[in-house]
Amino acid sequence: MAEDWGRDRDPDDLMVTVEHPMGTIEVPLSEWIARGPGPRPLLRPTAVRSRATGEALPLTVIPQRYRNEHPGR
């Protein structure tokens, strides 16, 4: 699958939703990239939206290595 990630995407504008055992959290993509899931294989983004517009976006706007999917780890 081709990635939608591009130079024009601002990681501070992309809000990533992560389902966590303690609850659902939403963080900017820039924070997810900096702190990420680490070695937790079941912790991955479930949704992403533009902070500026609220528009729901495909998960492919997140670079694959930060989606914590098997091929990206």
N, C-alpha and C positions, 0 to 999 in steps of 0.2 A: 504494500500500500504506500503510495506516495505521501510525503509529509506536506502539510499546509504551512509549516513554519517558514517564515521569511524575514528578511532584514527589517521590514516595516512594522513588525510586531513588537510592541513594548511589553516586556515581561512584568512591568509594574501595573499595566492595564489589564492583564489577564488574571482573573480570579479563579483559582483552582479549588474545587470541592473534593474533599477527601473523607471517605467513610472510615471512621476510627472506632475501635471497640468502646471508647469512652464517649463517643458522639460524633456528629458531623462537624467538620471544620472547613472554613474557607480562608485561603491565604493567597497572596499575590504569587504569581509564578516565580518571580524573582526570589521570594523567600523559600519556595518549594525547591528551587534549584540549589540554593545555598545550604538548606538543611535536609531536604529530601527525606525519603523513606528509610534510607540506610539499609540494613540487612533484613528488613521486615518484608517478606515476599507477598504478604496479603494486603499490605497497605499501599494503595494506589489511587490516583485521581479517578473520580467517577463522573465529573462534569467540569466544564470550563465556560466562563462567560467574560465578556468585555466589561470592565468596571465602568467605562465611560458611557456605554450605550445600554448595558444590561443584556445585550444579545447573546443567546446561547451559541456556543461554537463547538465544532467537532474536537474530540480529544486529540486529533492529529495536529492541532496547533501547538501542542506540547511536544518538544523534541522527544523522540522515542526513548532515549536513555533516561528521561525523567518520568516516564509513564509507569515504570516498574513492572513492565510486562516481561515475560520470559525472554523474548528475543532481544530486549533492550538492556537486560541486566548483565 
